[in-house]
Amino acid sequence: MSAVSSSPSPASTPVSRRPNALWQALRRNKLSWVGIGLLLIIVLVAVFAPWIAPHDPLQQNIAYRLDPPSADYWLGTDSYGRDVLSRLIHGARVSLLVGFVAILIAMSIGASLGILAGYVGGLLDQFIMGLVDVLLSFPTLLLGLMVAAMLGASLENLIIAIAITEIAPFVRVARAPTIALKQRDFVEAGRALGFGPFRLMSVHILPNMISDVVVLGSLWMASAIRTEASLSFIGLGVPPPAATWGAMIREGFENILDAWWLTVFPSIAILLTVLALNLLGDALRDAIDPKLRSEHS
């Protein structure tokens, strides 16, 4: 018993090495710095949108309706005479907010259910994974469309709809390592010392698999932003006149022959955001994947 208590906890060892592994992965993957730089710029633009935007994104001026890019309006105006650049900047706030909050909710619920299913097993595991299989049987956009249509168009309902569509992948990613970790010696030692299931799951198992969940979160946040744009495109996102990238693309689609800029610039914004998140996710994956680390060592 004294040998067990005096030996270093394996649960803390991987965690301490992760910052160095992440730094080494960033040094190897040069494109990850492009993703970090792009994401940092987008986040700063969203945070300081009221001070960066040259015009009020809701101010209408019919006299300048569908004006092409010019010195006064760098990215042109929409069908109501509103500045496209200002709406694009404020739209970043909605996209990042929806993506981050929805993935945070999905990550918290999904990881908790996955750890619970993997640790307890039995009928509870079968029940939870049965629900996951039902969720995965629906395409992400279709499931989000169904939930958003039932709840109605609002920012809160949009976040809930996207979070529901993203829970299932986190359950599976959390369950698999939990099944392996609960058989490890340090978990068995904790159980022998009288630790309860909650402490074993939260203190010993969670720190050893949270990196997998975080990597998946960075990748699925890009999916959440795409889903938000898609739902806004079909009118189930944040109600107008709020500026969202999906709603801007929808308006541009209606005027695509007369005003190409209405569709092009919001699409580029979504492309750059998704690209930045995917590049960051690749770097995080390289940092935690032992096979990739051994190949580069």
Number of C-alpha atoms within 10 A of each C-alpha: 8 6 7 14 11 8 9 11 13 14 18 13 12 16 14 10 12 15 12 11 19 17 14 17 22 20 13 13 16 12 16 22 16 15 23 17 14 20 20 13 13 19 16 14 19 22 16 13 19 15 9 15 19 16 17 13 22 16 12 16 14 14 9 17 16 22 22 19 16 10 8 12 18 14 20 23 28 25 19 15 19 24 30 28 23 23 25 24 26 25 24 25 21 21 25 21 16 24 25 21 18 26 33 18 18 26 26 14 18 27 25 18 23 27 28 22 25 26 24 14 15 10 10 15 18 13 13 18 20 12 12 19 14 10 18 16 10 12 11 17 19 13 19 27 22 11 19 21 17 11 15 16 18 15 16 15 19 26 25 21 26 30 25 20 25 28 25 25 22 27 27 21 19 27 25 16 20 23 19 12 22 20 11 13 12 20 21 15 14 17 15 12 12 10 13 11 14 11 13 19 20 13 14 20 25 21 15 19 23 17 20 17 21 18 20 20 24 23 23 25 26 25 21 29 26 21 26 29 27 21 25 23 19 12 16 24 28 24 15 13 10 16 23 26 32 28 28 25 23 19 17 22 17 13 17 15 8 13 21 15 22 29 21 16 19 26 16 12 17 19 13 16 23 24 18 25 23 21 23 25 23 20 26 25 22 21 23 20 13 11 9 13 15 8 7 10 6
